Amino acid sequence: MEPLIAAASVVAAALAVGLGAIGPGIGQGNAAGQAVEGIARQPEAEGKIRGTLLLSLAFMEALTIYGLVVSLVLLFANPFA
């Protein structure tokens, strides 16, 4: 593999993981904060809020995993090599 392609692949992999984790991280923080606020306002709805929160956190975490998969492809199964 050429050194330029290898270096670009490493930089692209780092950006894929880094930028792929920023959005879901901010979203998960906001979702958890809003869920705590909702439970504090309506303690009787705790079960519904918690279930919805966990489902939405799983979907947000999937976005981060997609970034990880892209970076692993760039590092180990480089289509540009």
C-alpha positions as a printed NumPy array, in Angstrom:
array([[  0.   ,   0.   ,   0.   ],
       [  1.27 ,   3.467,  -0.802],
       [  2.23 ,   5.614,   2.213],
       [ -0.145,   8.402,   1.194],
       [ -3.122,   6.047,   0.979],
       [ -2.191,   4.451,   4.319],
       [ -1.914,   7.839,   6.029],
       [ -5.188,   9.063,   4.525],
       [ -6.916,   5.853,   5.635],
       [ -5.729,   6.297,   9.223],
       [ -6.882,   9.93 ,   9.281],
       [-10.244,   8.99 ,   7.747],
       [-10.692,   6.172,  10.271],
       [ -9.984,   8.562,  13.145],
       [-12.477,  11.081,  11.768],
       [-15.116,   8.369,  11.265],
       [-14.922,   7.279,  14.892],
       [-14.51 ,  10.784,  16.3  ],
       [-17.28 ,  12.487,  14.379],
       [-19.447,   9.376,  14.569],
       [-19.336,   9.523,  18.375],
       [-19.93 ,  13.261,  18.882],
       [-23.545,  13.369,  17.708],
       [-24.792,  10.29 ,  19.549],
       [-22.878,  11.344,  22.666],
       [-24.585,  14.72 ,  22.758],
       [-27.931,  13.126,  21.93 ],
       [-27.607,  10.53 ,  24.677],
       [-26.757,  13.213,  27.222],
       [-29.766,  15.29 ,  26.22 ],
       [-32.077,  12.273,  26.208],
       [-30.954,  11.137,  29.652],
       [-31.333,  14.643,  31.063],
       [-34.819,  15.013,  29.656],
       [-35.789,  11.565,  30.939],
       [-34.643,  12.423,  34.461],
       [-36.562,  15.682,  34.258],
       [-39.673,  13.864,  33.015],
       [-39.455,  11.278,  35.8  ],
       [-39.047,  14.062,  38.361],
       [-42.172,  15.779,  37.052],
       [-44.286,  12.611,  36.709],
       [-42.967,   9.768,  38.866],
       [-45.943,   7.56 ,  37.944],
       [-44.796,   7.497,  34.29 ],
       [-41.32 ,   6.231,  35.164],
       [-41.744,   2.845,  33.46 ],
       [-42.853,   4.283,  30.117],
       [-40.166,   6.968,  30.157],
       [-37.431,   4.482,  31.023],
       [-38.506,   2.059,  28.27 ],
       [-38.582,   4.791,  25.657],
       [-35.22 ,   6.108,  26.868],
       [-33.509,   2.738,  26.626],
       [-34.873,   2.111,  23.138],
       [-33.751,   5.523,  21.903],
       [-30.302,   5.093,  23.506],
       [-29.889,   1.794,  21.643],
       [-30.701,   3.482,  18.323],
       [-28.253,   6.299,  19.055],
       [-25.516,   3.838,  19.979],
       [-26.028,   2.06 ,  16.65 ],
       [-24.87 ,   5.227,  14.881],
       [-21.585,   5.108,  16.784],
       [-21.125,   1.461,  15.871],
       [-21.581,   2.33 ,  12.191],
       [-18.698,   4.803,  12.502],
       [-16.584,   2.089,  14.113],
       [-17.368,  -0.334,  11.285],
       [-16.383,   2.251,   8.679],
       [-13.093,   2.896,  10.453],
       [-12.317,  -0.819,  10.744],
       [-12.988,  -1.267,   7.033],
       [-10.633,   1.604,   6.247],
       [ -7.907,   0.179,   8.466],
       [ -8.058,  -3.543,   7.727],
       [-10.003,  -4.081,   4.475],
       [ -9.019,  -0.911,   2.684],
       [-10.934,  -0.675,  -0.604],
       [ -8.456,   1.928,  -1.901],
       [ -5.368,  -0.261,  -1.605]])
